[in-house]
């Protein structure tokens, strides 16, 4: 019995140390939650969590208890995240639309415990973060079928916020209308221009007229208020349920692999670790170049010379200068390195209005 008493005494001493370390760890979690709020980052990071477990399990020398330590780590991470969720319940996230809009779904997916605030336009949602009404905004960046959202790209160029996270959301469009209506009754379809574009073949095949609305959820609200069986909206199933509308036909996307990338905007620029994996990091640049032959090509050559792989290149007309354009680039690699700083220094000589608009991890 003395051996049992001695073993229990050791466990009590270890538990005391573990309690002290647990408290210290949770204090670090509090700091992390504050940084995530500031940078507009999600609470869960599955890639980081898996890497942490894989790294820490190697500290265990007894293979018989390794699996129990992995469970212990998973529970510890879950507890830490639950604590961060409680701390971030007061976080305010702006989006464009209303409950059930795809932006609302993306915001809820990214910040499940935050307070979501709806705005009537991309500009107003963006401005809500700039003026301090909200901590971050979730806005659509591009759709795999219809392309970029030009208004949001213009905000990236002209605004003061940074992209610190990019979230992909599968888009499933449905034809929704009044209870009792059938596809044969429909004459007019209303939705956001992007949604109409993503279902254009389906709409043209049925010969329907279209009306554009600021977002899919507002279009559904219009159908509900109108109460006309000949008018339907294209929107999500969440919107249909929220507005008490009927799904006349599900999955009407022209492309079944329809996905929209949403960007999370906040006031503070994210900076990855110097040792972050190159293949996991990405960055966004917006800039203008001199109006002379070869200027853009020189810019792209500099990017390639520093070993960064360009994922996309877009041009957009500048609002205040006719026939002048700015450029938007997404590239792979860690920009927060000496090589990255050299790249930006070289580009600043060649480019006007150069802005590192976003840094995010896949």
DODO-976149 format. One record per residue: x, y, z of N, C-alpha, C, CB in turn. Coordinates in steps of 0.02 Angstrom, whole numbers, padded with zeros to 5 digits, always signed. Each point is the difference from the previous one (the first is absolute). Glycine has a CB too. Example, Ala and Ser with C-alpha at 12.3 -4.5 7.8 and 13.67 -1.06 7.14 Angstrom:
# residues 2
+00660-00284+00390-00045+00059+00000+00045+00060+00000-00095-00059+00062/+00077+00112-00098+00042+00059+00003-00039+00055+00037+00059-00032-00108/
//
This chain:
# residues 362
+00041-00061+00000-00041+00061+00000+00043+00063+00000-00089-00063+00060/+00149+00057-00032+00045+00058+00001+00018+00020-00072+00047-00036+00113/-00037-00015-00156+00017+00014-00070-00057+00036-00035+00074-00101-00002/-00137+00080+00018-00059+00033-00029-00004+00072+00024-00060-00110-00005/+00071+00121+00068-00002+00067+00028+00054+00044-00031-00045-00047+00107/+00104+00019-00117+00056+00037-00030-00016+00018-00073+00081-00058+00077/-00110+00010-00114-00018+00013-00070-00052+00055-00005+00027-00119-00028/-00077+00116+00073-00053+00051+00000+00028+00068+00018-00084-00088+00030/+00132+00088+00015+00032+00063+00021+00037+00031-00059+00011-00043+00118/+00023+00001-00158+00035+00025-00060-00050+00029-00051+00091-00087+00019/-00147+00051-00027-00052+00024-00047-00026+00068+00022-00032-00119-00028/+00020+00127+00093-00024+00065+00025+00049+00056-00014-00062-00060+00090/+00127+00044-00082+00051+00051-00014+00002+00016-00075+00068-00041+00099/-00075-00011-00140+00000+00010-00073-00062+00040-00020+00063-00107-00017/-00121+00090+00047-00063+00035-00015+00006+00074+00016-00064-00105+00022/+00098+00120+00033+00009+00071+00020+00041+00037-00054-00005-00032+00124/+00059-00001-00147+00041+00030-00053-00040+00007-00064+00104-00049+00052/-00144-00003-00067-00041+00003-00061-00051+00055+00004+00017-00123-00016/-00046+00134+00074-00049+00054+00009+00033+00068-00013-00063-00070+00084/+00124+00078-00059+00036+00063-00010+00016+00010-00074+00050-00009+00115/-00028-00045-00148+00015+00003-00072-00064+00010-00041+00100-00073+00019/-00155+00041+00003-00064+00009-00035-00022+00073+00002-00032-00119+00029/+00038+00148+00030-00020+00071+00007+00044+00044-00044-00039-00022+00118/+00103+00007-00119+00046+00039-00042-00017-00009-00074+00090-00013+00087/-00108-00049-00106-00018-00013-00070-00064+00037-00020+00054-00113+00009/-00102+00115+00036-00063+00034-00014+00009+00076-00004-00062-00093+00057/+00109+00118-00019+00016+00072-00006+00030+00015-00069+00020+00006+00125/+00020-00052-00150+00025+00007-00069-00057-00004-00050+00110-00051+00035/-00158+00008-00021-00059-00006-00044-00039+00065-00001-00006-00122+00024/+00003+00156+00033-00034+00065+00003+00036+00050-00046-00038-00024+00119/+00105+00024-00115+00038+00045-00043-00012-00016-00074+00088+00011+00090/-00089-00075-00105-00012-00022-00069-00069+00022-00024+00076-00098+00017/-00126+00093+00026-00068+00020-00019-00003+00075-00016-00047-00092+00072/+00084+00132-00034+00002+00072-00012+00033+00015-00067+00004+00021+00124/+00050-00059-00140+00034+00009-00063-00044-00023-00059+00111-00015+00058/-00147-00040-00048-00045-00024-00052-00056+00050-00014+00026-00118+00034/-00051+00148+00019-00052+00051-00008+00027+00059-00039-00054-00037+00107/+00114+00058-00089+00032+00058-00032+00013-00013-00073+00052+00031+00109/-00031-00092-00126+00019-00017-00068-00057-00031-00040+00116-00016+00041/-00174+00006-00010-00056-00031-00035+00013-00072-00019-00028+00111-00042/+00055-00150+00089+00016-00071-00014-00050-00046+00036+00121+00030-00013/-00133-00088-00017-00044-00050+00031+00031-00030+00062-00048-00025-00113/+00006-00002+00156+00024-00032+00061+00036-00066-00017-00093+00053+00066/+00061-00095-00107+00030-00064-00016+00047+00006-00060-00102-00058+00045/+00157+00022-00040+00049-00004-00055+00022-00073-00003+00040+00122+00014/-00075-00161-00055+00010-00072-00001+00071-00020-00021-00121-00012-00027/+00150+00051-00018+00069-00015-00022+00049+00009+00058-00029+00036-00118/+00022+00020+00154+00043+00015+00057-00010-00052+00055-00004+00123-00028/-00059-00142+00041-00015-00049+00053+00031-00067-00016-00107+00060+00025/+00101-00082-00087+00029-00066-00020+00076+00001+00005-00097-00019-00077/+00127+00075+00057+00073+00006+00004+00024-00001+00073+00000+00065-00108/-00038-00032+00151+00017+00002+00071-00003-00069+00032-00044+00117+00006/-00008-00155-00022-00007-00068+00027+00056-00045-00026-00125+00016+00007/+00140-00011-00072+00052-00041-00029+00069+00015+00030-00067-00005-00106/+00079+00069+00120+00064+00020+00030+00005-00022+00073+00003+00099-00078/-00056-00088+00116+00003-00013+00073-00003-00074+00018-00054+00110+00016/+00022-00150-00058-00004-00071+00016+00069-00033+00001-00114-00003-00051/+00162+00034+00016+00068-00028-00002+00036+00008+00067+00003+00026-00122/-00030+00016+00167+00031+00009+00065-00012-00061+00046-00015+00124-00012/-00034-00166-00007-00017-00058+00041+00044-00059-00020-00120+00041+00012/+00155-00068+00037+00046-00056-00013-00032-00068+00008+00092+00073+00038/-00148-00077-00001-00035-00063+00011-00055-00008-00052+00025+00004+00125/-00016-00049-00173-00048-00008-00056-00069-00022+00025+00096-00028-00075/-00099-00006+00133-00064-00025+00025-00046+00057+00022+00058-00104+00036/-00029+00161-00016-00042+00055+00023-00003+00058-00050+00030-00032+00117/+00003+00024-00175+00001+00054-00049-00071+00018-00023+00113-00038-00037/-00155-00013+00023-00067+00014-00025-00041+00038+00052+00006-00104-00071/+00007+00091+00136-00037+00036+00052+00023+00073+00004-00013-00108+00064/+00077+00118-00078+00026+00069+00000-00029+00040-00058+00107-00041+00053/-00116+00007-00110-00032+00033-00058-00071+00021+00018+00071-00068-00079/-00108+00024+00113-00068+00018+00023+00002+00058+00048-00036-00118-00015/+00086+00117+00059+00008+00055+00049+00012+00066-00036+00048-00081+00084/-00005+00079-00136+00015+00061-00038-00063+00026-00036+00118-00040-00016/-00156-00006-00015-00061+00020-00035-00049+00032+00047+00017-00092-00082/-00025+00063+00142-00046+00028+00049+00024+00069+00024-00031-00116+00036/+00097+00122-00028+00029+00064+00022-00012+00055-00052+00087-00062+00066/-00077+00044-00130-00012+00048-00054-00074+00019-00003+00097-00049-00065/-00141-00001+00072-00072+00014-00001-00019+00048+00057-00021-00113-00052/+00049+00100+00111-00014+00043+00058+00024+00071-00013+00008-00099+00076/+00051+00105-00104+00028+00066-00015-00044+00037-00050+00115-00044+00021/-00139+00009-00072-00043+00031-00051-00067+00021+00030+00056-00069-00089/-00084+00028+00133-00063+00018+00033+00009+00063+00042-00034-00121+00002/+00091+00128+00030+00015+00060+00040+00005+00061-00046+00060-00071+00086/-00027+00061-00143+00007+00056-00048-00069+00019-00028+00116-00038-00029/-00159-00011+00018-00067+00014-00025-00039+00043+00049+00001-00109-00062/+00006+00094+00126-00035+00040+00051+00027+00072+00001-00018-00104+00069/+00084+00110-00077+00030+00067+00001-00020+00040-00063+00096-00045+00067/-00106+00010-00122-00015+00034-00063-00074+00006-00015+00107-00043-00042/-00150+00026+00091-00072+00006-00012-00020+00072-00014-00018-00098+00075/+00057+00145-00051-00016+00071-00012+00028+00026-00065-00002+00015+00121/+00034-00057-00161+00029+00021-00063-00056+00016-00050+00103-00071+00021/-00095+00126-00057-00050+00022-00049+00027-00009-00071-00048+00082+00084/+00010-00118-00124+00021-00015-00069-00051+00027-00049+00059-00104+00040/-00035+00145-00087-00044+00030-00051-00003-00045-00062+00028+00115+00043/-00085-00114-00076-00008-00033-00064-00053+00036-00039+00036-00112+00047/-00040+00098-00112-00050+00032-00042-00058-00048-00012+00089+00070-00056/-00150-00048+00071-00058-00042-00011-00044-00004+00061+00065-00064-00082/-00095+00007+00092-00042-00014+00058+00007-00073+00018-00082+00091-00032/+00047-00112+00084+00005-00069+00022-00018-00048-00057-00029+00036+00117/+00073-00084-00130-00010-00047-00054+00039+00015-00063-00111-00018+00046/+00136+00080-00053+00042+00017-00057+00065-00041+00005-00049+00117-00007/+00081-00129-00050+00060-00042+00001+00055+00032+00042-00030-00044-00113/+00033+00111+00113+00050+00035+00042-00015-00013+00074+00015+00088-00088/-00079-00091+00106-00020-00015+00068+00021-00071+00019-00097+00080-00010/+00088-00126-00036+00020-00070+00011+00075-00005+00009-00098-00041-00067/+00136+00078+00025+00073-00001+00004+00024+00031+00066+00007+00007-00125/-00039+00048+00145+00019+00034+00062-00014-00045+00061-00023+00111-00053/-00034-00145+00051-00019-00045+00055+00047-00060+00004-00119+00036-00013/+00140-00060-00045+00047-00056-00003+00068+00020+00029-00061-00045-00101/+00082+00106+00086+00066+00023+00021+00002+00023+00072+00021+00034-00117/-00076+00000+00139-00003+00026+00068-00066-00022+00032+00072+00100-00032/-00077-00164+00051-00063-00028+00023-00028+00031+00064+00036-00104-00053/+00006+00135+00094-00026+00029+00064-00004+00076-00002+00048-00098+00059/-00029+00129-00114+00002+00073-00003-00070+00028-00015+00120-00004-00038/-00126+00069+00050-00062+00036-00018+00006+00022-00073-00018+00040+00120/-00027-00064-00162+00002+00016-00071-00046+00058-00015+00027-00120-00027/+00000+00171-00007-00039+00060-00015-00006+00008-00076+00039+00055+00107/-00101-00049-00130-00013+00005-00072+00001+00072-00023-00069-00104+00007/+00098+00114-00067+00001+00066-00032-00027-00007-00071+00099+00038+00071/-00124+00017-00098-00035-00003-00064+00047+00001-00060-00094+00057+00054/+00159-00045-00044+00047+00001-00056+00069-00021+00023-00066+00091-00056/+00109-00109+00008+00068-00018+00016+00036+00061+00031+00002-00085-00094/-00015+00143+00066+00033+00061+00023-00017+00015+00073-00002+00045-00117/-00062-00054+00135-00021+00015+00069+00029-00050+00049-00106+00051-00045/+00109-00115+00025+00029-00051+00044+00074+00014+00011-00084-00084-00041/+00118+00104-00012+00072+00016+00003+00011+00061+00045+00018-00047-00116/-00059+00099+00106+00006+00062+00039-00014-00012+00074-00034+00065-00102/-00008-00115+00117-00016-00016+00070+00062-00021+00039-00115-00034-00035/+00162+00002+00001+00063-00019+00032+00047+00060+00003-00013-00119-00042/+00015+00158-00011+00043+00059-00001-00018+00049+00055+00013-00014-00123/-00078+00023+00136-00020+00049+00051-00009-00030+00070-00055+00062-00090/+00070-00127+00097-00001-00030+00066-00066-00030+00023+00086+00079+00026/-00136-00080-00070-00064-00030+00019+00007-00076+00008-00061+00092-00060/+00104-00122+00018+00010-00072+00001+00075-00016+00004-00106-00018-00067/+00121-00043+00087+00070-00021+00006+00028-00025-00067-00021-00030+00119/-00022+00001-00160+00022-00024-00065-00060-00006-00046+00098-00062+00051/-00085+00053-00116-00053-00009-00049+00015-00060-00043-00023+00124-00002/-00030-00162-00016+00006-00058-00043-00034+00019-00066+00002-00083+00098/+00039+00088-00152-00026+00022-00065+00023-00048-00054+00001+00120+00038/-00042-00130-00090+00019-00047-00054+00057+00028-00042-00117-00043-00002/+00165+00001-00012+00058+00020-00039-00007-00022-00073+00071-00009+00103/-00090-00053-00114-00009-00025-00068-00041-00064+00001+00109+00052-00036/-00140-00065-00021-00038-00062-00008+00034-00042-00054-00107+00058+00035/+00108-00123-00026+00035-00044-00046-00032-00001-00069+00033-00069+00096/-00095+00091-00101-00036-00001-00064-00006+00070-00030-00063-00101+00038/+00045+00151+00003-00015+00067-00026+00059+00048+00007-00118-00019+00030/+00171-00002+00004+00060+00043+00004+00000+00045+00061+00006-00004-00122/+00037+00056+00119+00010+00043+00059-00060+00046+00012+00122-00005-00021/-00127+00028+00083-00050+00050+00019+00034+00068-00004-00065-00082+00076/+00052+00118-00130+00037+00061-00015-00003+00052+00055-00022-00023-00118/-00037+00032+00148-00008+00050+00052+00046-00013+00059-00119+00016-00035/+00126-00080+00054+00042-00018+00056+00074+00010-00018-00086-00083+00040/+00105+00066-00102+00069+00013-00022+00016+00074+00003-00005-00101-00074/-00043+00143+00055+00010+00073+00004+00010+00023+00072-00069+00014-00104/+00033-00045+00150+00008+00017+00071+00070-00020+00025-00124-00013+00018/+00148-00044-00042+00067-00023+00019+00052+00051-00022-00036-00120-00010/+00027+00147-00049+00048+00048-00027-00004+00068+00035-00006-00059-00110/-00055+00084+00119-00008+00068+00025-00008+00005+00076-00052+00026-00108/+00034-00081+00141-00015+00003+00072+00062-00010+00043-00112-00042-00026/+00100+00042+00091+00055-00003+00049+00006-00068+00035-00014+00121+00016/-00032-00167-00031-00001-00064+00035+00045-00052-00034-00116+00025+00039/+00129-00079-00001+00043-00054-00024-00038-00066+00000+00102+00060+00042/-00084-00104-00088-00028-00068-00001+00047-00045+00040-00055+00019-00114/+00027-00052+00165+00040-00045+00042-00024-00072-00002+00024+00097+00072/-00076-00109-00111-00028-00068-00003-00043-00005-00063+00002-00012+00127/+00001-00044-00160-00042-00013-00058-00036-00067+00011+00077+00066-00077/-00143-00065+00071-00041-00060+00014-00039-00019-00063-00010+00033+00122/+00012-00097-00140-00037-00024-00058-00066-00030+00022+00107-00022-00062/-00160+00040+00027-00068-00024+00016-00032-00029-00063-00011+00086+00093/-00008-00150-00092-00037-00028-00058-00067+00036-00007+00055-00113+00016/-00071+00134-00077-00061+00037-00012-00051-00045-00034+00065+00108-00009/-00122-00118+00043-00054-00039-00029-00061+00045-00007+00044-00108+00052/-00060+00124-00115-00057+00043-00014-00064-00041-00008+00077+00083-00056/-00131-00055+00080-00066-00031-00006-00050+00050-00029+00026-00078+00097/-00073+00054-00135-00055+00041-00023-00054-00002+00055+00025-00022-00124/-00039+00078+00155-00048+00001+00055-00056+00050-00014+00092-00032+00081/-00152+00015-00057-00057+00044-00013-00056-00012+00050+00029+00000-00120/-00087+00027+00104-00057-00005+00045-00026-00072+00005-00031+00118-00029/+00002-00135+00085-00029-00065+00010-00054-00011-00054+00024+00004+00125/-00023-00061-00157-00049-00014-00052+00023+00015-00070-00086+00022+00084/+00142+00014-00091+00024+00017-00067+00042-00057-00027+00000+00123+00029/-00001-00130-00095+00039-00052-00035+00045+00034-00052-00092-00086+00019/+00139+00048-00045+00046+00029-00049-00038+00028-00061+00089-00081+00038/-00143+00049-00057-00039+00022-00057-00033+00068+00012-00020-00120-00028/+00012+00140+00091-00033+00064+00016+00049+00059-00006-00078-00062+00076/+00143+00048-00073+00049+00053+00006+00009+00038-00066+00058-00066+00089/-00056+00132-00083+00013+00044-00058+00060+00045+00012-00121-00003-00027/+00133+00018+00091+00055+00046+00018+00041-00028+00057-00069+00098-00038/+00135-00091+00034+00045-00024+00052+00041+00059+00026+00005-00116-00052/-00001+00122+00118+00038+00054+00031+00057-00029+00042-00103+00075+00001/+00160-00041-00002+00057-00021+00042+00058+00049-00009-00036-00122-00010/+00090+00108+00045+00062+00040-00010+00027-00014-00070+00026-00004+00126/+00005+00055-00158+00027-00010-00067+00046-00060-00006-00009+00122-00016/+00050-00134+00067+00045-00058-00002-00039-00065-00001+00088+00065+00061/-00141-00069-00020-00041-00061+00001-00036-00010-00066-00015+00014+00124/-00010+00040-00153-00032-00005-00065+00049-00024-00053-00079+00092+00032/+00140-00067-00028+00053-00021-00047+00016-00074+00009+00047+00117+00001/-00045-00140+00061+00018-00069+00015-00056-00050-00019+00072+00043+00092/-00131-00016-00106-00057-00043-00021-00027+00023-00068-00029-00020+00122/+00069+00054-00161-00023+00031-00063-00027-00051-00050+00083+00091+00018/-00049-00148-00024-00023-00051-00048-00068-00027+00020+00119-00030-00024/-00128+00019+00088-00064-00025+00026-00055+00051-00012+00061-00068+00088/-00046+00131-00076-00050+00053-00008-00018+00009-00074+00045+00058+00102/+00006-00058-00145-00013+00009-00072-00039-00058-00029+00106+00066-00008/-00091-00126+00032-00036-00059-00024-00075+00004+00014+00104-00067+00018/-00121+00099+00038-00070+00007+00019-00031+00065-00025+00025-00068+00100/+00016+00112-00130-00026+00061-00030-00026+00051+00050-00029-00068-00096/+00059+00071+00155-00024+00046+00051+00034+00069-00004-00022-00099+00073/-00015+00150-00053+00029+00066+00008+00038+00001+00066-00094+00055-00067/+00142-00009+00073+00039+00004+00062+00000+00071+00028+00073-00093-00040/-00071+00098+00106+00007+00064+00035+00057-00007+00050-00125+00027-00014/+00171+00020+00013+00058-00003+00046-00016+00032+00067+00077+00003-00099/-00052-00035+00152-00006+00027+00068+00068+00001+00033-00118-00043+00009/+00123+00081+00045+00065+00010+00032+00029-00064+00029-00034+00115+00026/-00010-00163-00006+00023-00065+00022-00057-00051-00005+00084+00054+00078/-00067-00117-00073-00049-00053-00010-00055+00000+00053+00089-00068-00053/-00071+00084+00115-00049-00002+00054-00051+00057-00007+00086-00052+00075/-00064+00111-00097-00045+00056-00011-00048-00016-00057+00088+00080+00041/-00063-00115-00092-00042-00021-00056-00056-00046+00025+00098+00012-00080/-00080-00058+00124-00050-00046+00027-00052+00037+00041+00087-00091+00002/-00065+00141+00035-00046+00041+00039-00050+00036-00045+00089+00016+00087/-00063+00007-00145-00043+00033-00049-00054-00048-00025+00096+00074-00035/-00077-00136+00020-00048-00050-00024-00053-00013+00054+00089-00053-00072/-00067+00048+00134-00047-00012+00055-00049+00057+00007+00087-00067+00059/-00061+00129-00061-00043+00059+00009-00048+00009-00059+00091+00055+00067/-00067-00072-00128-00041+00008-00060-00058-00051-00001+00101+00043-00062/-00086-00104+00083-00052-00051+00003-00027-00021-00068-00029+00045+00108/+00070-00040-00159-00020-00016-00069+00032-00067-00019-00011+00124-00031/-00031-00172+00012+00025-00067-00017+00041-00001-00064-00098-00047+00058/+00095+00100-00098+00037+00002-00062+00071+00028+00009-00109+00014-00060/+00124+00007+00120+00066+00028+00015+00036-00044+00050-00042+00117-00022/+00104-00136+00006+00040-00043+00043+00068+00031+00011-00061-00103-00041/+00096+00079+00092+00068+00024+00015+00049-00058-00007-00045+00089+00078/+00107-00073-00089+00053-00049+00003+00040+00015+00063+00006-00014-00128/-00004-00035+00174+00031+00012+00065+00015-00068+00033-00060+00112+00013/+00084-00108+00049+00019-00060+00037-00061-00032+00032+00113+00048+00021/-00106-00111+00000-00054-00033+00036-00011+00032+00069+00027-00107-00061/+00026+00136+00089-00006+00035+00065-00046+00060-00008+00115-00038+00034/-00107+00074-00089-00043+00058-00013-00072-00022-00009+00096+00059-00054/-00107-00113+00017-00068-00024-00011-00035-00016+00066+00035-00047-00110/+00002+00014+00154-00028-00018+00065-00013+00061+00043+00060-00109-00006/-00013+00158+00005-00007+00060+00041-00060+00042-00022+00124+00000+00017/-00139+00001-00083-00055+00042-00025-00064-00039-00011+00085+00071-00054/-00086-00134+00071-00061-00040-00008-00018-00011-00073-00039+00045+00107/+00090-00050-00150-00012-00012-00071+00012-00074-00018+00034+00119-00025/-00059-00137-00032+00004-00070-00022+00059-00007-00050-00125-00015+00017/+00163-00040-00010+00050-00016-00050-00035-00033-00059+00092-00013+00088/-00098+00050-00143-00033-00026-00059+00044-00050-00036-00064+00108-00012/+00128-00090+00006+00049-00046-00029+00067+00011+00033-00063-00001-00111/+00095-00052+00133+00064+00005+00035+00059-00007-00048-00055-00047+00103/+00111+00076-00082+00064-00007-00037-00007+00019-00074+00032-00091+00080/-00045+00155-00091-00010+00024-00069+00063+00034-00028-00122+00015+00026/+00178-00023+00009+00063+00027-00025+00016-00029-00069+00042+00015+00118/-00015+00026-00162+00024-00026-00064+00060-00046+00011-00041+00104-00059/+00082-00086+00108+00060-00039+00016-00009-00031+00070+00073+00075-00072/-00073-00142+00077-00011-00032+00065+00058+00012+00049-00068-00086-00058/+00126+00106+00033+00058+00012+00044+00008+00074+00016+00056-00100-00049/-00112+00134+00057-00001+00072+00013+00025+00015+00070-00096+00012-00081/+00147+00030+00086+00029+00018+00065+00015+00075+00001+00050-00116+00014/-00064+00148+00042+00019+00070+00009+00051+00006+00055-00114+00038-00039/+00166+00001+00025+00051+00015+00051-00018+00065+00034+00090-00061-00065/-00095+00059+00131-00015+00059+00040+00063+00023+00036-00120-00037+00014/+00132+00102-00013+00057+00028+00034-00023+00032+00066+00059+00020-00110/-00017-00028+00161-00013+00032+00065+00045+00061+00006-00031-00111+00054/-00001+00170-00047+00036+00063+00003+00003+00026+00072-00036+00026-00118/+00095+00000+00137+00006+00032+00066+00051+00057-00006-00029-00108+00060/+00036+00146-00005+00043+00059-00002+00074-00017+00004-00092+00063+00053/+00108-00121-00026+00070-00018+00014+00025-00051-00051-00017+00023+00122/+00077-00013-00145+00030-00045-00049+00030-00061+00033+00023+00098-00075/-00039-00156+00050+00027-00063+00026+00072-00009-00024-00115-00051+00003/+00158+00025+00041+00069-00015-00019+00017-00072+00020+00033+00122+00013/-00024-00165-00062+00016-00070+00017+00069-00005+00031-00073-00039-00094/+00084-00016+00128+00066-00013+00029+00053-00003-00055-00054-00063+00095/+00114+00084-00077+00056-00004-00047+00011-00071-00023+00052+00099+00055/-00073-00147-00013+00014-00070-00015-00063-00037-00024+00091+00002+00085/-00144+00036-00101-00061-00032-00025+00014-00035-00067-00071+00087+00059/+00035-00141-00072+00011-00038-00061-00020+00042-00061-00021-00107+00062/+00067+00110-00110-00011+00040-00061-00063-00022-00037+00124+00017-00009/-00135-00083+00006-00056-00024-00040-00068+00010+00034+00077-00083-00049/-00077+00108+00110-00063+00013+00036-00017+00074+00001+00022-00101+00070/+00027+00144-00085-00010+00072+00005-00016+00031-00068+00078+00002+00098/-00118+00050-00097-00018+00036-00061-00002+00074+00016-00067-00099-00044/+00074+00140-00008-00007+00073+00010-00033+00032-00060+00103-00001+00073/-00129+00061-00061-00037+00038-00051+00033+00068-00008-00108-00061+00026/+00122+00080-00088+00028+00065-00016-00048+00037-00046+00118-00043+00014/-00126+00109-00002-00035+00043-00048+00046+00058-00016-00116-00034+00044/+00116+00057-00106+00048+00051-00020-00017+00028-00069+00089-00056+00068/-00057+00111-00085-00003+00027-00068+00072+00001-00026-00105+00071+00024/+00112-00069-00090+00066+00004-00031+00002+00061-00047+00015-00127+00008/+00045+00146-00024+00009+00056-00046-00030-00018-00068+00105+00037+00061/-00133+00013-00094-00032-00011-00066+00053-00001-00055-00106+00056+00041/+00145-00110-00040+00052-00008-00051+00011-00074-00015+00056+00108+00037/-00031-00122-00096+00007-00069-00022+00043-00041+00048-00012+00038-00118/-00012-00097+00135+00039-00047+00039-00004+00008+00076+00073-00003-00095/-00110+00054+00119-00002+00013+00073-00030-00058+00038-00010+00121-00024/-00048-00147+00000-00032-00056+00035+00044-00063-00005-00114+00050-00024/+00143-00062-00034+00043-00058-00009+00059+00001+00048-00034-00005-00121/+00063+00065+00131+00055+00006+00048-00022-00018+00070+00050+00091-00071/-00110-00069+00089-00028-00017+00066-00006-00075+00010-00062+00109+00000/+00035-00142-00050-00009-00073+00004+00067-00036+00001-00111+00011-00059/+00159+00015+00022+00067-00030-00001+00033+00004+00069+00012+00030-00121/-00022+00026+00156+00029+00008+00067-00032-00051+00047+00020+00123-00021/-00085-00132+00015-00036-00048+00043+00028-00070-00011-00104+00071-00004/+00114-00089-00060+00026-00067-00015+00073-00008+00020-00079-00005-00094/+00118+00059+00087+00071-00003+00018+00010-00013+00074+00025+00078-00093/-00073-00059+00134+00005-00012+00073-00032-00067+00020-00002+00124+00018/-00019-00162-00068-00024-00068+00014-00072-00005+00022+00114-00025+00030/-00154+00077-00041-00071-00002+00020-00043-00021-00060+00020+00089+00088/-00065-00136-00076-00044-00024-00053-00065+00040-00001+00051-00115+00011/-00065+00147-00067-00060+00040-00006-00061-00045-00014+00069+00097-00043/-00120-00089+00085-00061-00040-00008-00052+00035-00044+00021-00050+00112/-00023+00116-00109-00048+00036-00041+00023+00071-00013-00092-00070+00047/+00071+00098-00103+00015+00069-00019-00063+00030-00030+00124-00026-00020/-00144+00083+00046-00060+00034-00026+00014+00074-00008-00075-00086+00054/+00039+00118-00100+00004+00072-00007-00069+00030+00008+00100-00010-00077/-00103+00069+00107-00063+00034+00011+00008+00074-00018-00031-00082+00092/-00020+00112-00124+00004+00072-00016-00001+00043+00062-00056-00023-00109/+00096+00075+00109+00002+00047+00056-00057+00050-00008+00126-00013+00011/-00162+00024+00043-00061+00042-00003+00015+00072-00018-00051-00075+00084/+00108+00101-00059+00013+00071-00007+00043+00017-00060-00009+00008+00122/+00036-00058-00157+00042+00013-00058-00023-00043-00059+00098+00028+00075/-00125+00004-00125-00027-00036-00057+00055-00037-00038-00092+00085-00009/+00078-00148-00009+00045-00043-00037+00065-00015+00036-00050+00046-00103/+00048-00040+00170+00056-00022+00041-00023-00059+00043+00050+00118+00002/-00004-00162+00013-00018-00062+00035+00046-00014+00059-00045-00045-00108/+00017+00011+00158+00043-00028+00052+00000-00075-00007-00024+00097+00079/+00072-00130-00048+00008-00072-00007-00005-00034+00068+00073+00017-00102/-00099-00077+00101-00011-00041+00060+00035-00067-00011-00112+00056+00026/+00156-00074+00020+00038-00063-00006-00007-00040+00065+00082+00054-00080/-00095-00119+00072+00006-00047+00056+00058-00046-00015-00125+00005+00027/+00168-00015+00022+00059-00042-00010+00012-00045+00060+00050+00089-00073/-00015-00144+00061+00015-00048+00053+00068+00014+00029-00071-00086-00056/+00076+00078+00122+00064+00007+00034-00004+00047+00059+00056-00022-00107/-00006+00017+00151+00003+00041+00061+00033+00067-00018+00008-00103+00074/-00046+00157-00068+00024+00067-00017+00037+00031+00059-00095+00014-00080/+00086-00044+00140+00031+00028+00061+00070-00029+00011-00114+00016+00051/+00156-00011-00103+00069-00024+00003+00045+00053-00030-00037-00122-00007/+00101+00111+00013+00047+00048-00031-00011+00002-00075+00083-00020+00092/-00095-00038-00122-00013-00004-00072-00064+00039-00017+00057-00112-00005/-00108+00106+00047-00063+00036-00012+00009+00075+00006-00061-00099+00043/+00099+00120+00006+00012+00072+00009+00040+00028-00059-00002-00014+00125/+00050-00025-00150+00037+00021-00059-00046+00007-00060+00103-00057+00045/-00149+00010-00052-00048+00002-00054-00040+00065+00002-00007-00125+00000/-00020+00141+00059-00041+00060+00006+00040+00063-00013-00071-00060+00083/+00134+00061-00061+00043+00058-00012+00012+00010-00075+00056-00018+00111/-00045-00037-00147+00011+00005-00072-00063+00022-00037+00087-00089+00009/-00144+00062+00013-00063+00018-00032-00019+00073+00013-00036-00119+00011/+00053+00144+00048-00017+00069+00017+00035+00050-00045-00018-00036+00117/+00075+00017-00145+00035+00044-00046-00036+00003-00067+00109-00027+00056/-00138-00029-00076-00032-00006-00065-00074+00017+00001+00084-00087-00028/-00117+00073+00084-00073+00007+00005-00020+00061+00040-00010-00124-00009/-00046+00155-00012-00030+00053+00040-00057-00030+00040+00032+00089-00086/-00046-00059+00144-00056-00023+00043+00004-00074+00017-00070+00089-00052/+00130-00114+00063+00008-00071+00018-00026-00012+00070+00101-00009-00076/-00143-00042+00083-00028-00017+00066+00000-00075+00010-00072+00103-00004/+00101-00124+00060-00006-00070+00020-00068-00007+00034+00128-00015+00016/-00178-00006-00055-00069+00004+00022-00022-00059+00042-00023+00066-00101/+00059-00121+00098-00022-00058+00038+00054-00052+00008-00113+00021-00041/+00111-00056+00097+00044-00057+00014-00044-00053+00034+00107+00074+00011/-00110-00133-00040-00044-00052+00029+00030-00069-00013-00101+00074-00017/+00078-00122+00057+00023-00069-00006-00055-00043-00031+00077+00015+00100/-00057-00065-00139-00048-00048-00028-00024-00047+00054+00056+00007-00112/
//
